[in-house]
Amino acid sequence: MSDIILPQTDTISYKWPYSPMTNPHTIGGTFAEYRSTSAAGHYHNGTDMSGSAGTPVLAVLPGIVAVAYDDGGTGYDSYVRITSQINGQSKNITYYHTRPIVSAGQLVVEGQQISTVAIDHVHLIDYRLGGSISNSHLNSLRPGGGLTIYEDFWKPNINYVKFFLDNSNTQLSPSALGSKVDIIVHIQEVSNTGGTAGANNGTYKLGYKILSADTQSVIFAPPDDGLRYTYYNKPGDEYVNINYYQPESNTSSHVYIVTNGTGSSNVAAAQIVSNNYWNVDDFPYGNYVVMIFTEDTRGNADTVYIPVTTTDIDLIAPSAPTLKYVKKDSTNYFTIAWIPTSDSDLKGYRLYYSIDGVNYNIRDNETVITSSLNSYQYYFNQKTPLFLKLYAVDSAPITNISIASDVYGLRMLNDDKKILIVDGFDRFSGSGSWQYPYHDFIISYAKAFNLSFETCSNEEVISGNINLNNYELVIWILGDESTANETFSIIERNLVSAYLESGGKLFISGSEIAWDLEGASSATSE
């Protein structure tokens, strides 16, 4: 495999942080592998070297103690950082998960005890010579530097390869690849001992090429001769879920999106992983072989060959429909209405219903709810709540189905206690927010009472299609709407004020209401 080009390499080497310093230890976690110990996930910024609690930890380089911190608890966040001066440049090493026995400002020599293992390993963080503490982490097992007294005779294993539509969770069959394709690869690096403790680590190099069906010709090699990642250093944590396939990655499972990024050299230099793909439409449709290759820091390698067939069949799902309302028309009849999708190949819709809000069954498909419709009336004479969601379907030879709409619903009782649930929650995906473009939040509210109710979007209230004054109680769901998706526009505020002044009852649910009304996020706060 080709080598990467870095703005600056670091050849500073050292021994193990245990006595004797030339004895090998199990590597329980490698640099830049996936970590699921935070909500969003992050890169592992060091190398885990196994050692039992209380084991003395030795300085691998001489220097001055920059930080000696004890968390006063388990020791998980305790650490020592030592700064060395080498050829006039600073070199930092952090010994994380260790309890210090030295003090800040203290001079230490190579091999001197500086701490003890707090739990079961030292998390050794190596920083580039001359670099700052921020964003300059290096692989301590890197070739030509770091922990050079290290032998590894076990190759990384490519366990599986999957194909998805670019930037989606839509899996494709290898026999029918079309459009822009993400290639997903699960790799387990076996490190040092070959035992179970070091058998599920992340790899060092990873790439792919597209070969002819007989594997004799390279049809497509991305930049750097197909090498996508080399974890000499690591990208910023904000790119970890572009580098890795988050739904299948965790601390013990490292699943890479090998098609992302712009080549190993560029990723290493810029520390950025951008979305990318293999565009099968750039090549004649037919039979090919996808070659996936990987290598650890000591040159042990694995390669797999996956036969595939590319096609021009439409594999793109239509956009999801947006529900407008579900409301009672007359005794035993109701209407569900939606905003049609704009897809040119839209065939129609599939409507699913549920009584309990958990188990759904199909009511009608695209042969009944055709693309020309934007509403449909149904007969329903039950006293139970009814929950509904809609999917769009296209006319492709192999049908593509959209993601679900939000769930709306109603209960049709003759109790004169008419309730309107207004769905005003459009926000999703941001940090700490609801992650999906659809939700079923109305179910929890509907199950909280045994009264009649209907559901609509807040846009239907704004447009005047739904009159709040027709309801005894309005429940307005806002979730965490705030800055980009304001809680109440001026129009909504005026409508709600008029409703309350006329004797209506209002219940508002939302985590950002006070902040938005008092803050400077929108017209709402004026």
matplotlib code that plots the C-alpha trace (Angstrom):
import matplotlib.pyplot as plt

x = [0.0, 1.1, 2.3, 0.5, 1.9, 1.7, 2.6, 5.0, 6.0, 7.2, 9.9, 10.3, 10.2, 9.9, 9.5, 6.5, 5.3, 5.6, 8.6, 10.5, 10.0, 11.0, 8.4, 5.3, 1.7, -1.7, -3.1, -6.7, -7.7, -6.0, -5.8, -8.7, -11.0, -14.7, -15.9, -19.6, -19.0, -20.5, -23.9, -22.6, -19.6, -15.9, -12.5, -10.3, -7.4, -4.8, -3.6, -4.8, -2.0, -3.4, -2.2, -3.9, -5.0, -2.1, 0.6, 3.3, 3.3, 6.7, 7.6, 8.5, 10.3, 12.1, 10.5, 8.6, 5.2, 2.7, -0.4, -0.9, -4.6, -6.5, -10.3, -10.9, -13.1, -12.5, -9.5, -11.1, -10.4, -7.1, -3.9, -0.4, 0.9, 4.7, 6.2, 9.6, 12.0, 13.5, 15.7, 14.1, 10.6, 7.9, 6.7, 3.7, 2.7, -0.5, -0.9, -4.7, -6.7, -3.7, -3.3, -0.4, 2.4, 4.2, 3.4, 3.1, 6.4, 8.4, 11.3, 11.2, 13.5, 12.8, 11.7, 10.8, 7.4, 4.9, 1.5, -0.3, -2.9, -6.4, -8.5, -7.1, -5.0, -3.0, -4.6, -1.4, -2.0, 0.9, 1.0, 3.0, 6.4, 6.2, 2.4, -0.1, -2.3, -5.3, -5.9, -2.4, -2.9, -0.7, -0.9, 1.6, 2.0, 2.9, 5.6, 8.9, 8.0, 6.1, 6.2, 8.8, 9.4, 6.1, 5.5, 2.2, 2.0, -1.8, -3.6, -6.7, -9.9, -12.5, -15.6, -18.3, -18.9, -22.3, -23.6, -25.9, -27.3, -25.1, -25.6, -28.6, -29.5, -31.0, -29.1, -28.5, -28.0, -24.6, -26.5, -28.3, -26.1, -27.2, -26.7, -24.2, -23.1, -21.5, -19.4, -19.5, -16.7, -16.5, -12.8, -11.4, -7.7, -6.0, -3.2, -0.1, -1.2, -3.8, -6.1, -9.6, -8.5, -6.9, -9.1, -11.6, -9.4, -9.6, -7.3, -4.5, -5.0, -8.1, -9.1, -11.0, -10.7, -13.2, -11.9, -13.1, -15.2, -12.1, -10.1, -7.4, -8.0, -8.5, -11.6, -11.5, -9.0, -9.9, -7.0, -3.9, -4.3, -7.5, -6.2, -8.9, -7.7, -4.4, -4.6, -1.2, -3.1, -6.9, -9.6, -11.7, -14.4, -17.1, -16.3, -16.4, -19.8, -18.8, -15.7, -17.7, -21.1, -22.8, -25.7, -23.3, -20.3, -19.6, -16.6, -16.2, -17.3, -15.6, -17.6, -16.0, -17.6, -14.7, -16.1, -16.1, -13.3, -11.1, -8.1, -5.8, -3.2, -5.9, -7.8, -4.5, -3.4, -6.8, -8.1, -11.5, -13.7, -16.2, -19.2, -18.3, -19.4, -18.7, -20.9, -21.7, -23.3, -19.9, -19.1, -20.9, -23.5, -22.5, -20.4, -17.5, -15.5, -15.1, -11.7, -11.4, -8.0, -6.7, -3.4, -2.2, 0.8, 3.1, 2.1, -0.2, -3.0, -6.3, -8.1, -11.5, -13.2, -16.9, -18.6, -21.2, -23.6, -24.4, -27.7, -29.6, -32.7, -34.1, -33.2, -34.1, -37.1, -39.6, -39.9, -42.1, -45.6, -46.4, -49.6, -52.0, -54.7, -56.8, -60.3, -63.9, -66.3, -69.5, -70.7, -68.4, -66.5, -63.1, -60.6, -56.8, -55.1, -51.5, -49.2, -48.3, -44.7, -43.1, -41.4, -42.0, -42.3, -44.7, -47.3, -49.2, -49.3, -49.6, -51.6, -51.0, -53.2, -52.9, -55.2, -52.5, -49.9, -47.4, -48.6, -49.5, -51.3, -51.7, -55.2, -54.7, -51.9, -51.0, -53.6, -56.3, -54.5, -53.0, -50.6, -53.4, -54.9, -54.1, -56.8, -59.0, -62.1, -62.7, -65.5, -64.6, -67.2, -65.0, -64.5, -60.8, -58.2, -56.9, -53.3, -52.3, -49.1, -48.5, -45.7, -45.1, -44.4, -42.8, -43.3, -39.8, -39.6, -38.4, -40.7, -39.1, -40.9, -40.3, -39.7, -42.9, -44.8, -45.4, -48.2, -51.5, -54.8, -58.2, -60.9, -64.5, -66.7, -70.0, -68.8, -68.9, -65.3, -63.6, -59.8, -57.3, -53.7, -51.5, -48.2, -45.8, -42.6, -40.6, -37.1, -34.8, -31.2, -29.4, -27.2, -29.3, -32.5, -34.9, -32.8, -35.5, -37.5, -40.7, -42.3, -45.3, -45.4, -49.2, -49.7, -48.5, -50.9, -53.8, -53.4, -53.5, -57.3, -60.4, -62.0, -62.5, -59.5, -58.3, -54.8, -53.4, -50.1, -49.5, -49.4, -53.1, -53.9, -51.8, -53.6, -57.0, -58.0, -58.4, -60.2, -59.1, -62.5, -64.1, -62.4, -62.8, -59.2, -56.0, -52.9, -49.9, -46.8, -43.6, -40.8, -37.6, -38.5, -36.5, -34.1, -34.2, -37.8, -39.4, -41.9, -44.7, -44.7, -46.6, -49.5, -49.7, -49.4, -52.3, -54.5, -53.8, -54.4, -57.8, -58.7, -57.9, -59.8, -62.9, -62.8, -60.6, -58.3, -54.7, -52.0, -48.5, -45.7, -42.1, -38.7, -37.7, -40.8, -39.7, -36.2, -37.7, -40.3, -37.7, -34.7, -33.8, -34.2, -37.2, -40.1, -41.7, -39.6, -40.4]
y = [0.0, 3.5, 5.9, 9.0, 12.5, 14.5, 18.2, 17.0, 13.4, 12.5, 10.0, 10.3, 6.8, 5.3, 2.1, 0.7, 2.6, -0.5, -2.3, -3.8, -1.2, -3.7, -6.3, -6.3, -5.8, -6.3, -3.5, -3.3, -0.2, 1.3, 4.9, 6.6, 3.6, 4.3, 5.1, 5.1, 6.4, 9.8, 10.5, 11.5, 9.1, 10.1, 9.0, 7.1, 9.6, 7.3, 3.7, 1.5, -0.6, -3.2, -3.3, -4.2, -1.6, -0.3, -1.2, 1.4, 3.6, 4.9, 8.0, 6.9, 10.2, 12.6, 16.0, 18.3, 17.4, 19.7, 18.3, 15.8, 15.4, 13.0, 13.0, 11.9, 9.0, 5.9, 7.4, 7.2, 10.9, 11.0, 11.6, 12.9, 14.9, 15.3, 17.9, 17.0, 19.3, 17.6, 19.6, 22.8, 21.6, 20.5, 16.9, 16.0, 12.6, 12.0, 8.9, 8.9, 6.7, 6.8, 8.2, 10.6, 10.3, 13.4, 17.1, 19.7, 21.3, 18.3, 17.1, 13.4, 11.1, 8.2, 5.1, 7.1, 6.1, 8.9, 7.3, 4.0, 2.3, 3.3, 0.6, -1.8, 0.1, 3.2, 5.3, 6.7, 9.9, 11.0, 14.5, 15.6, 17.1, 20.8, 20.7, 22.0, 19.9, 20.6, 18.5, 17.1, 13.5, 10.9, 7.1, 5.8, 2.6, 4.5, 3.1, 4.8, 6.4, 6.0, 2.6, 0.9, -2.1, -3.6, -6.8, -7.8, -11.0, -11.0, -9.6, -7.4, -9.3, -7.9, -9.4, -8.1, -5.6, -3.9, -1.5, 1.5, 4.4, 7.4, 9.1, 6.9, 3.7, 2.1, -1.1, -2.4, -5.9, -6.5, -7.9, -4.5, -1.5, 1.8, 5.5, 6.8, 4.0, 3.9, 0.9, -0.2, -2.4, -4.0, -4.7, -6.3, -5.7, -8.4, -6.7, -8.0, -11.2, -12.6, -13.1, -11.9, -8.7, -7.3, -8.9, -6.2, -3.1, -0.6, -0.9, 1.4, 1.6, 1.0, 1.4, 0.1, -0.3, -1.4, -4.3, -6.0, -9.1, -11.3, -9.1, -8.6, -4.9, -1.9, -0.1, 2.7, 3.6, 6.6, 9.1, 7.7, 4.4, 3.6, 4.2, 6.1, 6.4, 6.1, 6.7, 8.2, 11.1, 11.5, 13.8, 16.0, 14.3, 16.1, 13.8, 10.5, 9.6, 10.3, 8.2, 5.4, 4.0, 5.0, 2.5, -0.4, 1.1, 1.1, 0.8, -2.9, -2.7, -0.5, -0.2, 2.1, 4.0, 3.4, 5.5, 8.7, 11.2, 12.5, 10.2, 9.2, 12.0, 14.7, 13.3, 13.2, 16.7, 18.5, 16.2, 16.3, 13.5, 14.7, 12.7, 10.8, 7.7, 5.4, 6.6, 3.5, 5.6, 6.8, 3.3, 1.0, -1.1, -4.7, -7.1, -5.9, -6.8, -4.5, -5.0, -4.0, -3.9, -3.1, -3.2, -2.7, -0.7, -3.6, -4.5, -7.4, -7.2, -8.6, -8.2, -9.3, -9.4, -8.9, -9.6, -7.0, -6.0, -2.4, -1.3, 1.8, 0.7, 3.6, 3.0, 6.4, 6.5, 9.4, 12.1, 11.5, 13.0, 15.7, 15.2, 18.2, 16.8, 13.9, 15.1, 13.9, 14.8, 13.5, 10.5, 7.5, 9.3, 11.1, 12.5, 12.3, 15.0, 15.6, 17.7, 15.6, 14.9, 16.5, 13.4, 13.0, 9.2, 9.2, 6.4, 6.9, 6.2, 3.5, 4.2, 2.3, 2.3, 1.3, 1.0, 0.8, 3.1, 0.2, -2.4, -1.1, -2.7, -1.5, -0.1, 0.9, 1.0, 3.0, 1.4, 3.1, 6.2, 7.3, 10.1, 12.5, 12.5, 14.7, 13.5, 10.4, 9.8, 6.7, 5.1, 4.2, 3.4, 2.3, 4.2, 3.5, 6.0, 5.5, 6.4, 6.8, 7.2, 7.5, 6.4, 7.6, 5.0, 5.4, 3.7, 2.2, -1.5, -2.3, -0.2, 2.4, 3.5, 6.7, 7.1, 7.4, 10.6, 11.8, 9.9, 11.7, 10.3, 10.8, 9.4, 9.7, 9.9, 11.8, 13.4, 17.1, 17.3, 18.0, 18.3, 19.4, 18.2, 20.6, 19.3, 22.3, 20.2, 20.4, 20.4, 17.3, 16.1, 18.8, 18.1, 16.9, 17.1, 14.4, 12.7, 11.5, 13.5, 11.8, 11.3, 9.9, 12.2, 12.7, 9.1, 9.9, 12.8, 10.9, 8.0, 10.4, 11.0, 9.1, 12.0, 12.9, 14.4, 15.3, 16.2, 18.8, 20.6, 24.1, 25.2, 24.3, 26.6, 29.4, 29.0, 29.2, 25.7, 24.6, 27.0, 26.8, 28.1, 24.8, 23.0, 23.1, 22.3, 22.7, 20.8, 22.4, 20.2, 22.2, 19.8, 21.7, 24.2, 27.4, 29.3, 27.8, 26.6, 29.2, 28.2, 30.7, 33.1, 36.3, 34.8, 31.8, 34.1, 36.2, 33.2, 31.6, 34.9, 35.3, 31.7, 32.2, 35.4, 33.7, 31.2, 28.4, 26.2, 25.8, 23.3, 23.9, 21.4, 22.5, 22.7, 26.1, 28.2, 30.6, 30.9, 31.7, 34.1, 36.0, 35.6, 37.2, 34.2, 35.3, 37.6, 35.7, 37.4, 40.9]
z = [0.0, -0.7, 2.1, 3.0, 2.8, 6.0, 6.6, 9.3, 10.4, 13.9, 14.3, 18.0, 19.5, 23.0, 25.0, 26.9, 30.0, 32.2, 33.7, 32.1, 29.4, 26.6, 27.4, 25.2, 26.4, 25.0, 22.9, 23.9, 21.8, 18.8, 17.7, 15.8, 16.2, 17.0, 20.5, 21.5, 25.0, 24.0, 22.5, 19.1, 19.1, 18.7, 17.7, 20.2, 20.6, 22.0, 22.4, 25.2, 26.8, 29.2, 32.8, 36.1, 38.6, 40.7, 38.2, 38.2, 35.1, 33.8, 31.8, 28.3, 27.6, 30.0, 30.6, 32.9, 34.4, 32.7, 34.4, 37.3, 37.9, 40.1, 39.7, 43.3, 42.1, 40.0, 38.4, 34.9, 34.3, 36.2, 34.1, 33.9, 30.9, 30.4, 28.1, 26.6, 24.7, 21.7, 19.3, 20.5, 20.1, 22.6, 22.7, 24.8, 26.1, 28.2, 30.4, 30.9, 33.3, 35.7, 39.2, 39.5, 42.1, 40.7, 40.7, 38.1, 37.3, 38.5, 36.3, 35.5, 33.6, 31.3, 33.2, 36.4, 37.9, 37.4, 38.2, 38.7, 36.5, 37.8, 36.2, 33.6, 31.1, 30.3, 27.6, 26.0, 24.0, 21.7, 20.3, 17.2, 17.9, 17.8, 17.8, 20.3, 22.6, 20.4, 17.3, 17.0, 18.2, 16.6, 16.5, 19.1, 17.0, 13.8, 11.6, 12.1, 15.5, 18.7, 20.4, 18.2, 20.5, 19.3, 17.3, 15.7, 13.7, 13.3, 10.3, 10.5, 9.4, 7.0, 8.4, 6.0, 3.2, 2.6, 0.0, 0.7, -1.3, -0.6, 2.7, 3.6, 5.5, 2.3, 1.8, -1.8, -3.1, -4.6, -7.6, -8.2, -7.4, -8.9, -8.5, -5.9, -3.6, -0.1, 0.7, 4.3, 5.8, 9.2, 10.2, 13.3, 13.9, 16.1, 18.0, 19.8, 21.6, 19.3, 22.4, 22.9, 24.7, 21.5, 18.9, 18.0, 17.4, 14.6, 11.6, 10.3, 6.5, 4.5, 0.8, -2.2, -6.0, -8.6, -10.8, -13.9, -13.5, -13.9, -11.5, -14.1, -14.7, -12.4, -13.6, -11.0, -8.3, -6.1, -5.2, -3.5, -5.5, -3.7, -0.1, 1.7, 5.3, 7.1, 10.8, 11.4, 12.8, 13.0, 11.6, 13.9, 16.0, 14.0, 11.1, 13.0, 11.7, 8.2, 8.5, 10.3, 9.7, 13.0, 13.1, 13.2, 15.0, 18.7, 21.0, 20.1, 16.4, 13.9, 10.6, 8.1, 5.2, 2.9, 0.0, 2.1, 2.2, -0.7, -0.3, 2.5, 2.0, 1.9, 4.9, 6.9, 5.9, 6.3, 9.1, 7.3, 6.1, 3.6, 2.2, -1.0, -2.9, -5.8, -8.7, -10.6, -13.4, -14.4, -15.8, -18.2, -16.3, -15.9, -13.7, -11.6, -8.5, -5.5, -3.9, -0.2, 1.4, 4.8, 6.7, 10.3, 11.5, 11.0, 7.4, 8.1, 5.6, 4.4, 1.1, 0.0, -3.4, -3.8, -7.2, -8.0, -10.8, -11.6, -13.1, -14.2, -12.3, -10.2, -6.6, -5.2, -2.9, -3.2, -0.6, 2.4, 2.3, 4.8, 6.7, 7.0, 9.3, 10.3, 11.3, 11.7, 8.8, 10.2, 12.2, 11.4, 8.7, 8.8, 6.3, 6.2, 4.1, 3.1, 0.9, -2.2, -2.9, -6.0, -7.3, -11.1, -10.8, -7.9, -8.2, -5.1, -1.3, 1.2, 4.4, 7.6, 10.7, 14.3, 17.3, 19.9, 18.4, 18.2, 15.7, 12.2, 9.3, 5.8, 4.9, 1.3, -1.2, -4.3, -6.5, -4.3, -3.0, -6.4, -7.1, -8.1, -4.6, -1.6, 0.8, 1.4, 3.3, 5.5, 7.4, 11.0, 13.7, 16.6, 19.9, 20.1, 19.0, 15.4, 14.5, 10.8, 8.9, 5.1, 2.7, -0.8, -3.5, -6.9, -10.3, -10.6, -11.8, -8.3, -6.1, -3.9, -0.7, 1.1, 4.8, 6.9, 7.5, 11.0, 12.8, 13.2, 14.5, 16.0, 18.3, 17.2, 20.3, 20.7, 24.0, 23.0, 24.4, 21.1, 21.5, 18.8, 18.9, 16.9, 15.7, 15.7, 16.0, 12.7, 14.1, 13.9, 13.5, 15.4, 18.4, 21.3, 19.2, 17.8, 15.1, 12.6, 10.0, 11.3, 14.7, 16.5, 19.5, 19.3, 20.5, 24.1, 24.3, 22.8, 25.3, 28.2, 28.0, 26.8, 24.9, 21.2, 19.4, 16.0, 14.7, 12.4, 11.6, 12.8, 9.2, 8.9, 11.8, 10.2, 6.8, 8.4, 7.2, 10.9, 13.2, 16.9, 18.0, 16.9, 19.8, 23.5, 24.2, 22.1, 22.8, 21.0, 20.7, 20.1, 21.3, 21.2, 18.4, 19.0, 16.8, 13.3, 13.8, 16.0, 18.7, 17.8, 14.8, 15.1, 13.2, 15.5, 18.6, 17.4, 16.7, 20.0, 21.9, 20.1, 21.0, 24.6, 24.8, 23.4, 26.3, 24.7, 26.8, 25.7, 26.8, 25.3, 25.5, 24.6, 26.1, 24.5, 24.8, 27.5, 26.0, 22.6, 23.9, 26.0, 23.7, 20.4, 18.2, 16.1, 15.7, 18.5, 21.0, 19.9]

ax = plt.figure().add_subplot(projection="3d")
ax.plot(x, y, z, "-o")
ax.set_aspect("equal")
plt.show()
